[in-house]
Amino acid sequence: LLNYICIMKNTAFTFDDVRIPPERQIGLHSHSCWELSYVVWGGGIRTIGDMTESFRQGEVVLIPPAIPHEWRFDPAITDSDGNIANISVFFENHIMESMGDLFPEIAVPLTKIRSLGHAVFYTGETLREISRTMLSMREMPPEKRLPRMIDLLLSVSDMSGSRFAGKGIPLSRTEQRLEKIRVYCACNYDRQITLDEVSRYVGMNKSSFCTFLRRHTGTTLSEYVNHIRLDHAKEKLMHTDRNIAEIALACGFQNVTYFNRLFRARYGCTPRASRSSLPA
């Protein structure tokens, strides 16, 4: 799920087509890219900057860079396999600048997009055009998506039928660092995460990183990641029929006994007891 952090190498834009269980959707985050998001399947509560509201299948939203956002999908609204589906396209300002220089015919629409200071929610014919284009890009190799990307940007620039969907909330340097840590761990909790890689990603040495994390979260990296893993494990216990050992492994725990001990310390009961307490 590192596409959510918008790491784009050797591509003009990133096309991210995901079909995942609701609990795998990343939490509140921001990045340096523009994000165009289309909910293909699912519904729930969406937060973009200073605005929180419900969302449903079929919505398309454009979010400028650096605005924190998240979609909290309702686990009761999934396809027959228990998944939600979402298509996102990520692109950076310098890509639009370069395209405007190369193709003067589209410079004005691209400037209109770049001047946007808040997220927008599309409606009407513009919504239908954007969703059709994004769906048509699904089965294409990257090079064949390029002409469709121009079509997509032209549609996105038509904001006549759009409405306000949230604006950014300035984050302090400390909040930005904490968010980077949260996003990285949320993307990688299902595998072993090392102190070296996280501190390097945040841009700190290991000693400074450990001091920073302890001061602002009261936890070590191991404790911080295990809290994320336990939250996901509890969701899987509630909404899947997978056995406890499978859930522990899927959430990054290599030892079921250790998982059981941490779960009981966090929630006051064993994973088995937690599941058995759910209504039939």
DODOBA-399537 format. One record per residue (C-alpha): residue number from 0; residue in one letter; x, y, z. Coordinates in steps of 0.05 Angstrom, whole numbers. Example, Ala and Ser with C-alpha at 12.3 -4.5 7.8 and 13.67 -1.06 7.14 Angstrom:
REM residues 2
loke num 0; residuo A; c1 246; c2 -90; c3 156
loke num 1; residuo S; c1 273; c2 -21; c3 143
END
This chain:
REM residues 280
loke num 0; residuo L; c1 0; c2 0; c3 0
loke num 1; residuo L; c1 59; c2 47; c3 -7
loke num 2; residuo N; c1 24; c2 79; c3 -66
loke num 3; residuo Y; c1 -16; c2 117; c3 -14
loke num 4; residuo I; c1 48; c2 152; c3 7
loke num 5; residuo C; c1 54; c2 172; c3 -66
loke num 6; residuo I; c1 124; c2 146; c3 -81
loke num 7; residuo M; c1 127; c2 155; c3 -156
loke num 8; residuo K; c1 189; c2 134; c3 -193
loke num 9; residuo N; c1 198; c2 137; c3 -269
loke num 10; residuo T; c1 124; c2 151; c3 -280
loke num 11; residuo A; c1 85; c2 215; c3 -294
loke num 12; residuo F; c1 28; c2 191; c3 -249
loke num 13; residuo T; c1 8; c2 132; c3 -207
loke num 14; residuo F; c1 -55; c2 93; c3 -222
loke num 15; residuo D; c1 -76; c2 53; c3 -160
loke num 16; residuo D; c1 -133; c2 3; c3 -168
loke num 17; residuo V; c1 -146; c2 -32; c3 -102
loke num 18; residuo R; c1 -196; c2 -84; c3 -79
loke num 19; residuo I; c1 -184; c2 -99; c3 -5
loke num 20; residuo P; c1 -220; c2 -114; c3 60
loke num 21; residuo P; c1 -245; c2 -49; c3 93
loke num 22; residuo E; c1 -196; c2 -55; c3 151
loke num 23; residuo R; c1 -137; c2 -52; c3 103
loke num 24; residuo Q; c1 -154; c2 19; c3 81
loke num 25; residuo I; c1 -101; c2 68; c3 106
loke num 26; residuo G; c1 -119; c2 117; c3 161
loke num 27; residuo L; c1 -112; c2 192; c3 163
loke num 28; residuo H; c1 -53; c2 214; c3 119
loke num 29; residuo S; c1 -28; c2 267; c3 71
loke num 30; residuo H; c1 24; c2 270; c3 16
loke num 31; residuo S; c1 57; c2 316; c3 -35
loke num 32; residuo C; c1 12; c2 294; c3 -93
loke num 33; residuo W; c1 -55; c2 311; c3 -121
loke num 34; residuo E; c1 -102; c2 252; c3 -110
loke num 35; residuo L; c1 -164; c2 237; c3 -151
loke num 36; residuo S; c1 -204; c2 183; c3 -116
loke num 37; residuo Y; c1 -263; c2 143; c3 -142
loke num 38; residuo V; c1 -302; c2 97; c3 -95
loke num 39; residuo V; c1 -321; c2 38; c3 -139
loke num 40; residuo W; c1 -351; c2 -4; c3 -83
loke num 41; residuo G; c1 -365; c2 14; c3 -10
loke num 42; residuo G; c1 -390; c2 69; c3 35
loke num 43; residuo G; c1 -377; c2 100; c3 103
loke num 44; residuo I; c1 -348; c2 165; c3 132
loke num 45; residuo R; c1 -297; c2 209; c3 96
loke num 46; residuo T; c1 -252; c2 263; c3 127
loke num 47; residuo I; c1 -215; c2 313; c3 84
loke num 48; residuo G; c1 -180; c2 368; c3 122
loke num 49; residuo D; c1 -232; c2 406; c3 163
loke num 50; residuo M; c1 -293; c2 369; c3 136
loke num 51; residuo T; c1 -322; c2 301; c3 155
loke num 52; residuo E; c1 -384; c2 272; c3 120
loke num 53; residuo S; c1 -413; c2 207; c3 96
loke num 54; residuo F; c1 -395; c2 178; c3 28
loke num 55; residuo R; c1 -423; c2 125; c3 -17
loke num 56; residuo Q; c1 -406; c2 83; c3 -77
loke num 57; residuo G; c1 -394; c2 123; c3 -141
loke num 58; residuo E; c1 -365; c2 187; c3 -111
loke num 59; residuo V; c1 -304; c2 222; c3 -141
loke num 60; residuo V; c1 -263; c2 272; c3 -102
loke num 61; residuo L; c1 -201; c2 312; c3 -121
loke num 62; residuo I; c1 -154; c2 329; c3 -63
loke num 63; residuo P; c1 -97; c2 379; c3 -69
loke num 64; residuo P; c1 -28; c2 362; c3 -39
loke num 65; residuo A; c1 -15; c2 364; c3 36
loke num 66; residuo I; c1 -88; c2 360; c3 58
loke num 67; residuo P; c1 -98; c2 303; c3 110
loke num 68; residuo H; c1 -153; c2 255; c3 89
loke num 69; residuo E; c1 -182; c2 186; c3 102
loke num 70; residuo W; c1 -240; c2 141; c3 82
loke num 71; residuo R; c1 -268; c2 99; c3 138
loke num 72; residuo F; c1 -305; c2 44; c3 102
loke num 73; residuo D; c1 -365; c2 10; c3 134
loke num 74; residuo P; c1 -348; c2 -65; c3 140
loke num 75; residuo A; c1 -422; c2 -81; c3 127
loke num 76; residuo I; c1 -418; c2 -49; c3 57
loke num 77; residuo T; c1 -374; c2 -95; c3 15
loke num 78; residuo D; c1 -377; c2 -140; c3 -46
loke num 79; residuo S; c1 -391; c2 -214; c3 -42
loke num 80; residuo D; c1 -318; c2 -228; c3 -22
loke num 81; residuo G; c1 -319; c2 -177; c3 35
loke num 82; residuo N; c1 -278; c2 -125; c3 -2
loke num 83; residuo I; c1 -285; c2 -52; c3 -19
loke num 84; residuo A; c1 -258; c2 -24; c3 -86
loke num 85; residuo N; c1 -226; c2 43; c3 -99
loke num 86; residuo I; c1 -188; c2 74; c3 -157
loke num 87; residuo S; c1 -139; c2 131; c3 -143
loke num 88; residuo V; c1 -95; c2 171; c3 -190
loke num 89; residuo F; c1 -36; c2 209; c3 -160
loke num 90; residuo F; c1 2; c2 264; c3 -197
loke num 91; residuo E; c1 47; c2 322; c3 -176
loke num 92; residuo N; c1 46; c2 396; c3 -192
loke num 93; residuo H; c1 110; c2 393; c3 -234
loke num 94; residuo I; c1 77; c2 342; c3 -280
loke num 95; residuo M; c1 20; c2 391; c3 -295
loke num 96; residuo E; c1 71; c2 447; c3 -305
loke num 97; residuo S; c1 111; c2 405; c3 -354
loke num 98; residuo M; c1 48; c2 383; c3 -392
loke num 99; residuo G; c1 25; c2 456; c3 -397
loke num 100; residuo D; c1 93; c2 475; c3 -427
loke num 101; residuo L; c1 92; c2 418; c3 -477
loke num 102; residuo F; c1 18; c2 425; c3 -496
loke num 103; residuo P; c1 -3; c2 498; c3 -494
loke num 104; residuo E; c1 -74; c2 477; c3 -513
loke num 105; residuo I; c1 -85; c2 449; c3 -443
loke num 106; residuo A; c1 -45; c2 500; c3 -403
loke num 107; residuo V; c1 -106; c2 539; c3 -381
loke num 108; residuo P; c1 -145; c2 479; c3 -354
loke num 109; residuo L; c1 -83; c2 454; c3 -317
loke num 110; residuo T; c1 -71; c2 522; c3 -286
loke num 111; residuo K; c1 -143; c2 521; c3 -262
loke num 112; residuo I; c1 -130; c2 455; c3 -226
loke num 113; residuo R; c1 -65; c2 479; c3 -196
loke num 114; residuo S; c1 -98; c2 542; c3 -168
loke num 115; residuo L; c1 -148; c2 500; c3 -128
loke num 116; residuo G; c1 -139; c2 509; c3 -53
loke num 117; residuo H; c1 -190; c2 458; c3 -28
loke num 118; residuo A; c1 -217; c2 389; c3 -44
loke num 119; residuo V; c1 -276; c2 383; c3 -92
loke num 120; residuo F; c1 -332; c2 333; c3 -99
loke num 121; residuo Y; c1 -357; c2 322; c3 -171
loke num 122; residuo T; c1 -428; c2 314; c3 -193
loke num 123; residuo G; c1 -470; c2 307; c3 -256
loke num 124; residuo E; c1 -439; c2 296; c3 -325
loke num 125; residuo T; c1 -369; c2 313; c3 -301
loke num 126; residuo L; c1 -373; c2 258; c3 -249
loke num 127; residuo R; c1 -396; c2 209; c3 -302
loke num 128; residuo E; c1 -340; c2 229; c3 -350
loke num 129; residuo I; c1 -286; c2 221; c3 -296
loke num 130; residuo S; c1 -312; c2 154; c3 -271
loke num 131; residuo R; c1 -318; c2 126; c3 -342
loke num 132; residuo T; c1 -247; c2 148; c3 -358
loke num 133; residuo M; c1 -218; c2 119; c3 -293
loke num 134; residuo L; c1 -253; c2 52; c3 -305
loke num 135; residuo S; c1 -228; c2 49; c3 -377
loke num 136; residuo M; c1 -156; c2 57; c3 -352
loke num 137; residuo R; c1 -160; c2 -6; c3 -308
loke num 138; residuo E; c1 -136; c2 -58; c3 -358
loke num 139; residuo M; c1 -86; c2 -13; c3 -395
loke num 140; residuo P; c1 -10; c2 -15; c3 -391
loke num 141; residuo P; c1 20; c2 51; c3 -365
loke num 142; residuo E; c1 40; c2 78; c3 -433
loke num 143; residuo K; c1 -32; c2 72; c3 -459
loke num 144; residuo R; c1 -60; c2 108; c3 -399
loke num 145; residuo L; c1 -23; c2 172; c3 -418
loke num 146; residuo P; c1 -73; c2 198; c3 -470
loke num 147; residuo R; c1 -130; c2 180; c3 -422
loke num 148; residuo M; c1 -94; c2 220; c3 -368
loke num 149; residuo I; c1 -100; c2 282; c3 -410
loke num 150; residuo D; c1 -175; c2 268; c3 -419
loke num 151; residuo L; c1 -180; c2 258; c3 -344
loke num 152; residuo L; c1 -146; c2 324; c3 -327
loke num 153; residuo L; c1 -190; c2 362; c3 -375
loke num 154; residuo S; c1 -252; c2 332; c3 -342
loke num 155; residuo V; c1 -224; c2 347; c3 -273
loke num 156; residuo S; c1 -213; c2 420; c3 -292
loke num 157; residuo D; c1 -288; c2 428; c3 -304
loke num 158; residuo M; c1 -312; c2 448; c3 -235
loke num 159; residuo S; c1 -379; c2 477; c3 -256
loke num 160; residuo G; c1 -417; c2 420; c3 -223
loke num 161; residuo S; c1 -370; c2 409; c3 -164
loke num 162; residuo R; c1 -377; c2 427; c3 -91
loke num 163; residuo F; c1 -330; c2 441; c3 -33
loke num 164; residuo A; c1 -304; c2 378; c3 2
loke num 165; residuo G; c1 -255; c2 404; c3 54
loke num 166; residuo K; c1 -193; c2 448; c3 61
loke num 167; residuo G; c1 -126; c2 437; c3 94
loke num 168; residuo I; c1 -109; c2 444; c3 166
loke num 169; residuo P; c1 -36; c2 468; c3 176
loke num 170; residuo L; c1 7; c2 417; c3 212
loke num 171; residuo S; c1 67; c2 432; c3 255
loke num 172; residuo R; c1 133; c2 399; c3 240
loke num 173; residuo T; c1 121; c2 351; c3 298
loke num 174; residuo E; c1 52; c2 333; c3 271
loke num 175; residuo Q; c1 81; c2 322; c3 202
loke num 176; residuo R; c1 133; c2 274; c3 229
loke num 177; residuo L; c1 82; c2 236; c3 271
loke num 178; residuo E; c1 38; c2 230; c3 209
loke num 179; residuo K; c1 96; c2 202; c3 168
loke num 180; residuo I; c1 109; c2 150; c3 222
loke num 181; residuo R; c1 35; c2 133; c3 226
loke num 182; residuo V; c1 27; c2 125; c3 151
loke num 183; residuo Y; c1 90; c2 83; c3 143
loke num 184; residuo C; c1 71; c2 36; c3 199
loke num 185; residuo A; c1 -1; c2 31; c3 174
loke num 186; residuo C; c1 24; c2 11; c3 106
loke num 187; residuo N; c1 73; c2 -41; c3 131
loke num 188; residuo Y; c1 45; c2 -69; c3 197
loke num 189; residuo D; c1 35; c2 -138; c3 166
loke num 190; residuo R; c1 110; c2 -150; c3 160
loke num 191; residuo Q; c1 170; c2 -141; c3 204
loke num 192; residuo I; c1 189; c2 -67; c3 209
loke num 193; residuo T; c1 258; c2 -46; c3 231
loke num 194; residuo L; c1 280; c2 16; c3 269
loke num 195; residuo D; c1 331; c2 31; c3 214
loke num 196; residuo E; c1 280; c2 35; c3 158
loke num 197; residuo V; c1 228; c2 77; c3 196
loke num 198; residuo S; c1 278; c2 127; c3 223
loke num 199; residuo R; c1 309; c2 133; c3 154
loke num 200; residuo Y; c1 241; c2 145; c3 122
loke num 201; residuo V; c1 225; c2 200; c3 173
loke num 202; residuo G; c1 294; c2 231; c3 162
loke num 203; residuo M; c1 322; c2 222; c3 233
loke num 204; residuo N; c1 378; c2 182; c3 263
loke num 205; residuo K; c1 357; c2 122; c3 306
loke num 206; residuo S; c1 372; c2 154; c3 373
loke num 207; residuo S; c1 334; c2 218; c3 357
loke num 208; residuo F; c1 276; c2 178; c3 328
loke num 209; residuo C; c1 268; c2 136; c3 390
loke num 210; residuo T; c1 270; c2 197; c3 435
loke num 211; residuo F; c1 219; c2 233; c3 390
loke num 212; residuo L; c1 171; c2 174; c3 388
loke num 213; residuo R; c1 174; c2 162; c3 463
loke num 214; residuo R; c1 163; c2 236; c3 478
loke num 215; residuo H; c1 103; c2 244; c3 433
loke num 216; residuo T; c1 69; c2 175; c3 436
loke num 217; residuo G; c1 95; c2 146; c3 501
loke num 218; residuo T; c1 115; c2 82; c3 464
loke num 219; residuo T; c1 174; c2 48; c3 431
loke num 220; residuo L; c1 170; c2 32; c3 357
loke num 221; residuo S; c1 154; c2 -41; c3 373
loke num 222; residuo E; c1 97; c2 -20; c3 420
loke num 223; residuo Y; c1 71; c2 30; c3 369
loke num 224; residuo V; c1 69; c2 -20; c3 312
loke num 225; residuo N; c1 38; c2 -74; c3 357
loke num 226; residuo H; c1 -20; c2 -26; c3 374
loke num 227; residuo I; c1 -34; c2 -19; c3 300
loke num 228; residuo R; c1 -29; c2 -94; c3 290
loke num 229; residuo L; c1 -76; c2 -108; c3 348
loke num 230; residuo D; c1 -128; c2 -59; c3 322
loke num 231; residuo H; c1 -128; c2 -95; c3 254
loke num 232; residuo A; c1 -130; c2 -163; c3 287
loke num 233; residuo K; c1 -192; c2 -143; c3 327
loke num 234; residuo E; c1 -226; c2 -120; c3 262
loke num 235; residuo K; c1 -210; c2 -186; c3 229
loke num 236; residuo L; c1 -237; c2 -224; c3 289
loke num 237; residuo M; c1 -302; c2 -185; c3 284
loke num 238; residuo H; c1 -311; c2 -187; c3 208
loke num 239; residuo T; c1 -279; c2 -250; c3 182
loke num 240; residuo D; c1 -281; c2 -325; c3 196
loke num 241; residuo R; c1 -206; c2 -334; c3 192
loke num 242; residuo N; c1 -175; c2 -374; c3 249
loke num 243; residuo I; c1 -135; c2 -339; c3 303
loke num 244; residuo A; c1 -67; c2 -363; c3 280
loke num 245; residuo E; c1 -81; c2 -339; c3 209
loke num 246; residuo I; c1 -103; c2 -271; c3 235
loke num 247; residuo A; c1 -41; c2 -265; c3 279
loke num 248; residuo L; c1 5; c2 -280; c3 220
loke num 249; residuo A; c1 -33; c2 -233; c3 172
loke num 250; residuo C; c1 -25; c2 -177; c3 222
loke num 251; residuo G; c1 51; c2 -185; c3 228
loke num 252; residuo F; c1 55; c2 -229; c3 291
loke num 253; residuo Q; c1 102; c2 -288; c3 282
loke num 254; residuo N; c1 83; c2 -322; c3 348
loke num 255; residuo V; c1 11; c2 -337; c3 366
loke num 256; residuo T; c1 25; c2 -342; c3 441
loke num 257; residuo Y; c1 57; c2 -273; c3 440
loke num 258; residuo F; c1 -3; c2 -247; c3 401
loke num 259; residuo N; c1 -52; c2 -276; c3 451
loke num 260; residuo R; c1 -14; c2 -245; c3 509
loke num 261; residuo L; c1 -12; c2 -176; c3 477
loke num 262; residuo F; c1 -85; c2 -180; c3 457
loke num 263; residuo R; c1 -106; c2 -197; c3 528
loke num 264; residuo A; c1 -64; c2 -141; c3 557
loke num 265; residuo R; c1 -95; c2 -91; c3 509
loke num 266; residuo Y; c1 -168; c2 -112; c3 509
loke num 267; residuo G; c1 -176; c2 -151; c3 574
loke num 268; residuo C; c1 -195; c2 -217; c3 541
loke num 269; residuo T; c1 -165; c2 -269; c3 494
loke num 270; residuo P; c1 -177; c2 -266; c3 419
loke num 271; residuo R; c1 -222; c2 -328; c3 424
loke num 272; residuo A; c1 -264; c2 -296; c3 480
loke num 273; residuo S; c1 -268; c2 -231; c3 440
loke num 274; residuo R; c1 -296; c2 -268; c3 380
loke num 275; residuo S; c1 -344; c2 -311; c3 421
loke num 276; residuo S; c1 -374; c2 -248; c3 453
loke num 277; residuo L; c1 -398; c2 -223; c3 386
loke num 278; residuo P; c1 -473; c2 -229; c3 372
loke num 279; residuo A; c1 -492; c2 -288; c3 328
END
